[in-house]
């Protein structure tokens, strides 16, 4: 009997799903913090910080390229497990892995052909651009492992197993931190590789993590087990995976694409602005990664409880996850507002460092958007778990394309050109702070749109 479905309580299963993911994401956050601390203390210069800012986005981009398959797999497997059909859940796992393998080939080709162009488009120049390109080349060989991590863990989460992902990601992150630190610091006879050491540490972590997820699935976990005998295309399941996952995947990639444009807007302000933004985003990850645990819990519980025909408990579990996530991010908001400058100074090694001072001011701004961010993340997870992936996509497109990007240009720049109309608009010239205020407005708007959708309740009748 599925414990999640059979339990009359929803808070305990929700926390049981969320806590391993919270621990996992805390370790992921530690990796990013370690890399920034190493760059701030051992790799002097704003060029390294600007390159680190872009690499944070690249490390978000690569896993997101497999989001469509991962989202579809989680939703379908959760429904099948909730309905007690473990065999169908295993078939979905195999189809997801086959689709992931095809995508991996395409992603590697795209990175090899367009990696340098991406750096140029992001407005990085000179030494910062070369550093970014070198990091990308070192990371490219482990893209298959990143796919295994993303899709394999997504399948396990749909089956209600968040512990395996925690174990795998823990090893990834520990290896990443240890290898990066050794290769950057170079104690004893270990070579000091500096910037390349950071990239090699990241590659080693992902390589081992992907291998571990593959081993877990081949041996069998949570009723899911990979077998080469089952590796045959099932057109019906593939269509269902794409029907559910494609809008969610487009949502993730649209959000990411808009964030890259947003980063380019900020990078155009100069290396110092890019460095402050990169450091601010890395510290803000404390909020995003923390709330991701409740995003996962809401997605799994909503899918499994709808599969069991219990829409009332599905709604209640999503609401409770939203309450817990919002409470945690409200605490994070106070930390950002009152201690953001201290955090920034910790990473740069000097609280009076210009990058640290600027990042501290940005964190005061983002404090206003962290509680609404919890609502956005948790309700997006709940709707995706229900198979309603189109509404979050619509909310993201409106918030990012209609609100954030135009306002970022208007608030940050002194003036902006409108090419088609041959028009020059006078901006507020607030710099990177203006761009962050645009982000706050976007997040608040999206939280309202998702509350409206969730309250309507039509997601309960979604067919997967």
C-alpha positions in Angstrom: 0.0 0.0 0.0 1.3 3.5 -0.9 1.9 5.2 2.4 1.3 8.7 1.0 -2.1 7.7 -0.4 -3.2 5.7 2.5 -2.2 8.2 5.2 -5.0 10.4 6.5 -2.5 13.1 7.4 -0.9 15.3 4.7 1.6 17.3 6.6 3.7 14.4 7.7 4.0 12.8 4.1 4.6 16.3 2.7 7.5 16.9 5.1 8.8 13.4 4.5 9.1 14.3 0.8 10.4 17.8 1.3 13.1 17.3 4.0 15.4 15.1 1.9 15.1 17.5 -1.0 15.7 20.4 1.4 18.9 18.7 2.6 19.9 18.0 -1.0 19.3 21.6 -2.1 21.2 22.9 1.0 24.3 21.0 -0.2 23.8 22.3 -3.7 23.7 25.8 -2.3 26.9 25.0 -0.3 28.6 24.2 -3.6 27.7 27.5 -5.2 28.8 29.3 -2.0 32.1 27.5 -1.9 32.8 28.3 -5.5 32.1 32.0 -4.9 34.2 32.0 -1.7 37.1 30.4 -3.5 36.8 32.9 -6.4 36.5 35.8 -4.0 39.6 34.8 -1.9 41.9 33.1 -4.4 41.0 34.5 -7.8 41.3 38.2 -7.5 39.5 40.6 -9.9 36.0 41.5 -11.1 36.6 39.5 -14.2 36.4 36.2 -12.3 33.2 37.4 -10.5 31.5 38.4 -13.7 32.4 35.0 -15.3 31.1 33.2 -12.1 27.8 35.1 -12.5 27.3 33.7 -16.1 28.4 30.2 -15.0 25.7 30.2 -12.4 23.2 30.6 -15.2 24.9 28.0 -17.4 24.7 25.5 -14.5 21.0 26.3 -14.4 20.7 26.0 -18.1 22.1 22.5 -18.7 19.8 20.6 -16.3 16.8 22.7 -17.5 17.3 21.4 -21.1 15.9 18.1 -19.9 13.0 19.6 -18.0 10.3 18.7 -20.4 11.0 14.9 -20.0 11.6 15.2 -16.3 8.3 17.1 -15.6 6.3 14.7 -17.8 7.9 11.7 -16.1 7.2 12.9 -12.6 3.6 13.7 -13.4 2.9 10.4 -15.1 4.7 8.2 -12.6 3.0 9.9 -9.7 -0.4 9.3 -11.3 0.4 5.6 -12.0 1.9 5.0 -8.5 -1.1 6.7 -6.9 -3.4 4.4 -8.9 -1.3 1.4 -7.9 0.0 0.6 -11.4 3.8 0.2 -10.8 4.3 -1.6 -14.1 3.1 1.4 -16.1 5.4 3.6 -13.9 8.3 1.4 -14.9 7.4 1.8 -18.6 7.4 5.6 -18.2 10.8 5.5 -16.7 12.2 3.6 -19.7 10.6 6.0 -22.2 11.9 9.0 -20.2 15.4 7.6 -20.3 15.3 7.0 -24.0 14.0 10.5 -24.7 16.7 11.9 -22.4 19.4 10.0 -24.3 18.3 11.6 -27.6 18.2 15.0 -26.1 21.7 14.5 -24.7 23.1 14.2 -28.2 21.4 17.3 -29.3 22.5 19.3 -26.2 26.1 18.3 -26.6 26.1 19.3 -30.3 24.4 22.7 -29.4 27.0 23.4 -26.7 29.9 22.5 -28.9 28.7 24.7 -31.7 27.2 27.6 -29.8 29.0 27.8 -26.4 31.3 30.7 -27.4 28.5 32.5 -29.2 26.4 32.3 -26.0 29.1 34.0 -24.0 29.3 36.8 -26.6 25.6 37.3 -26.7 25.6 37.7 -22.9 27.7 40.8 -23.3 30.8 39.5 -21.5 34.0 40.7 -23.0 37.8 40.3 -22.7 39.1 38.0 -19.9 35.7 37.4 -18.4 34.5 35.9 -21.7 37.5 33.6 -22.1 37.1 32.3 -18.5 33.5 31.5 -19.2 34.3 29.7 -22.4 37.0 27.6 -20.7 34.5 26.6 -18.0 31.9 25.5 -20.6 34.4 23.3 -22.5 35.4 21.5 -19.3 31.7 20.8 -18.4 30.6 19.6 -21.8 31.8 15.9 -21.4 29.6 15.3 -18.3 26.3 16.5 -20.0 25.1 12.8 -20.2 25.6 12.5 -16.4 23.6 15.7 -15.9 20.8 14.1 -17.9 20.8 11.0 -15.8 20.7 13.1 -12.6 17.8 15.2 -13.8 15.5 12.6 -15.4 16.5 9.7 -13.1 15.8 11.7 -9.9 12.6 13.1 -11.4 11.3 9.5 -12.0 12.2 8.5 -8.4 10.5 11.6 -7.0 7.3 10.8 -8.9 7.4 7.4 -7.3 7.6 9.1 -3.9 11.4 8.5 -3.4 13.1 11.7 -2.6 15.8 10.0 -0.5 17.7 8.5 -3.4 18.1 11.9 -5.0 19.3 13.3 -1.8 22.0 10.5 -1.5 23.1 11.0 -5.1 23.2 14.8 -5.0 25.0 14.7 -1.6 27.8 12.7 -3.2 27.8 15.1 -6.2 28.1 18.1 -4.0 30.7 16.7 -1.6 32.9 15.7 -4.5 32.4 19.1 -6.1 33.4 21.0 -3.0 36.4 18.8 -2.2 37.9 18.6 -5.7 37.3 22.3 -6.4 38.9 23.4 -3.1 41.9 21.2 -3.6 42.5 22.3 -7.2 42.0 26.0 -6.5 44.1 26.2 -3.3 46.7 23.6 -4.4 47.9 22.3 -1.0 51.1 20.2 -0.8 51.9 18.5 -4.1 48.4 19.1 -5.6 48.6 21.4 -8.6 47.1 24.9 -8.3 44.7 25.1 -11.3 42.7 28.2 -10.2 39.7 28.8 -12.4 40.0 25.5 -14.2 40.0 23.8 -10.8 36.5 25.1 -10.1 35.2 23.7 -13.4 36.9 20.4 -13.0 35.4 20.0 -9.5 31.9 20.7 -10.9 32.5 18.1 -13.7 33.7 15.4 -11.4 30.7 15.9 -9.1 28.2 15.6 -11.9 30.0 12.7 -13.5 29.9 10.6 -10.3 26.3 11.7 -9.5 25.0 10.6 -12.9 26.7 7.2 -12.6 25.2 6.7 -9.1 21.7 7.5 -10.3 22.1 5.0 -13.1 23.3 2.3 -10.7 20.4 2.9 -8.4 17.9 2.6 -11.2 19.5 -0.5 -12.7 19.4 -2.2 -9.3 15.9 -1.0 -8.6 14.4 1.7 -6.4 10.9 2.6 -5.3 9.4 0.0 -7.6 11.3 1.4 -10.6 14.0 -0.6 -12.4 15.8 -0.1 -15.6 16.2 -3.1 -17.9 17.6 -3.1 -21.5 14.9 -5.6 -22.4 12.3 -2.8 -21.8 14.2 -0.2 -23.9 11.7 -0.1 -26.8 9.8 2.9 -27.9 6.2 3.1 -26.7 4.5 5.7 -28.9 1.5 6.2 -26.7 3.6 6.8 -23.6 6.0 9.1 -25.5 3.0 11.2 -26.7 1.7 11.4 -23.1 5.1 12.4 -21.8 5.4 15.2 -24.4 1.8 16.3 -24.0 2.3 16.9 -20.2 6.0 17.7 -20.2 6.4 19.9 -23.2 4.5 22.9 -21.8 6.4 22.6 -18.5 9.7 22.2 -20.4 8.9 25.3 -22.5 8.0 27.1 -19.3 11.4 26.3 -17.7 13.3 27.2 -20.8 11.3 30.3 -21.4 12.0 31.4 -17.8 15.7 30.6 -18.3 15.8 32.3 -21.7 14.3 35.4 -20.2 16.8 35.3 -17.4 19.7 35.2 -19.9 18.2 38.2 -21.6 17.8 39.8 -18.2 21.5 39.0 -17.4 22.6 40.5 -20.8 20.7 43.7 -19.8 22.7 43.8 -16.6 26.0 42.8 -18.2 25.6 45.7 -20.6 26.0 48.0 -17.5 29.7 46.8 -17.1 31.8 44.3 -15.3 31.2 45.7 -11.9 27.4 45.5 -12.3 27.7 42.0 -13.6 29.8 40.9 -10.7 27.4 42.4 -8.1 24.4 40.8 -9.8 26.2 37.4 -9.9 27.0 37.5 -6.3 23.6 38.7 -5.3 21.9 35.9 -7.3 24.2 33.3 -5.7 23.2 34.5 -2.2 19.5 34.7 -3.2 19.7 31.0 -4.0 19.3 30.5 -0.3 15.6 31.3 -0.9 15.1 29.6 -4.3 16.7 26.3 -3.4 15.1 26.1 0.0 11.6 26.5 -1.5 12.4 24.0 -4.2 11.9 21.2 -1.6 8.2 22.2 -1.2 7.9 22.5 -5.0 8.9 18.9 -5.3 6.7 17.7 -2.4 3.6 19.6 -3.8 4.2 18.1 -7.3 4.6 14.5 -6.0 1.6 14.6 -3.6 -0.7 16.4 -6.0 0.0 13.8 -8.7 -0.3 10.7 -6.5 -3.4 11.9 -4.6 -5.2 12.8 -7.9 -4.2 9.4 -9.2 -5.9 7.9 -6.2 -9.0 10.0 -6.8 -8.6 12.2 -3.8 -8.7 15.7 -5.1 -9.6 17.2 -1.7 -6.4 16.0 -0.1 -4.4 16.9 -3.2 -5.5 20.6 -2.8 -4.9 20.5 1.0 -1.4 19.1 0.5 -0.5 21.9 -2.0 -1.9 24.5 0.4 0.1 23.2 3.3 3.3 23.1 1.2 2.7 26.7 0.2 2.3 27.7 3.9 5.6 26.0 4.9 7.5 27.4 1.9 6.2 30.9 2.4 7.1 30.8 6.1 10.7 29.7 5.3 11.1 32.4 2.7 9.8 35.1 4.9 12.6 34.2 7.3 15.0 34.4 4.3 13.7 37.8 3.5 14.6 39.2 6.9 18.1 37.6 6.5 18.6 39.2 3.1 17.4 42.6 4.3 19.3 42.9 7.5 22.4 40.6 6.9 22.8 40.6 3.1 25.8 42.9 3.2 27.6 40.7 5.7 27.0 37.6 3.5 28.3 39.4 0.4 31.4 40.6 2.4 32.0 37.0 3.5 32.3 35.8 -0.1 34.6 38.6 -1.3 36.8 38.6 1.8 36.0 42.3 2.5 32.7 43.8 3.6 33.8 47.1 2.0 34.6 45.5 -1.4 32.7 47.4 -4.1 31.1 44.1 -5.3 30.0 43.2 -1.8 28.5 46.6 -1.1 26.5 46.6 -4.3 25.3 43.0 -3.8 24.2 43.9 -0.3 22.0 46.7 -1.6 20.5 44.3 -4.2 19.6 41.8 -1.4 17.6 44.4 0.4 15.5 44.8 -2.8 15.0 41.1 -3.4 13.8 40.6 0.2 10.4 42.0 -0.9 10.0 39.3 -3.5 11.0 36.2 -1.6 7.6 35.4 0.1 5.7 35.7 -3.2 8.5 33.6 -4.8 7.5 30.7 -2.5 3.9 31.0 -3.8 5.1 30.9 -7.4 7.3 27.9 -6.8 5.0 25.7 -4.8 1.9 26.3 -6.8 3.8 25.7 -10.0 4.9 22.4 -8.6 1.4 21.5 -7.6 -0.1 22.4 -11.0 2.6 20.5 -12.8 2.0 17.4 -10.6 -1.6 17.6 -11.6 -0.6 17.8 -15.3 -1.7 21.4 -15.6 1.6 22.7 -17.2 0.1 25.3 -19.5 -1.1 27.8 -16.9 2.3 28.1 -15.2 3.8 28.6 -18.7 1.4 31.5 -19.5 2.1 33.1 -16.1 5.8 32.9 -16.7 5.6 34.4 -20.2 3.4 37.3 -19.0 5.6 38.0 -16.0 8.9 37.8 -17.7 8.3 39.0 -21.3 5.6 41.6 -20.6 6.8 42.8 -17.2 10.4 42.0 -16.2 12.4 42.5 -19.3 10.8 45.8 -20.5 10.9 47.2 -17.0 14.5 46.1 -16.4 15.5 48.1 -19.5 13.4 51.1 -18.5 14.6 51.1 -14.8 18.3 50.2 -15.4 19.4 52.1 -18.4 19.6 55.9 -19.0 17.8 55.4 -22.4 16.7 52.6 -24.7 16.1 52.4 -28.4 12.9 50.9 -29.9 14.2 49.6 -33.3 10.9 49.1 -35.1 9.4 52.5 -34.1 12.8 54.3 -34.3 12.0 55.7 -30.9 14.3 56.6 -28.0 12.8 56.3 -24.5 14.4 58.0 -21.5 15.0 55.4 -18.7 15.4 55.9 -15.0 19.1 55.1 -15.0 19.0 53.1 -11.7 21.6 50.6 -12.9 21.5 47.0 -11.6 19.2 48.0 -8.7 16.5 49.1 -11.3 16.7 45.7 -12.9 16.1 44.0 -9.5 13.1 46.1 -8.8 11.7 44.9 -12.1 12.2 41.4 -10.9 10.2 42.1 -7.7 7.2 43.4 -9.7 7.4 40.3 -12.0 7.4 37.8 -9.1 4.5 39.5 -7.3 2.4 39.5 -10.4 3.1 35.8 -11.1 2.2 34.8 -7.6 -1.2 36.5 -8.0 -1.9 34.8 -11.4 -1.1 31.3 -9.9 -3.2 31.9 -6.8 -6.1 32.7 -9.1 -5.6 29.5 -11.2 -5.1 27.3 -8.1 -8.2 28.7 -6.4 -10.4 28.0 -9.5 -9.8 24.2 -9.0 -10.1 23.2 -12.6 -6.6 21.6 -12.4 -8.2 18.8 -10.4 -9.9 17.4 -13.5 -6.7 17.4 -15.7 -6.3 14.2 -17.7 -2.8 12.8 -18.1 
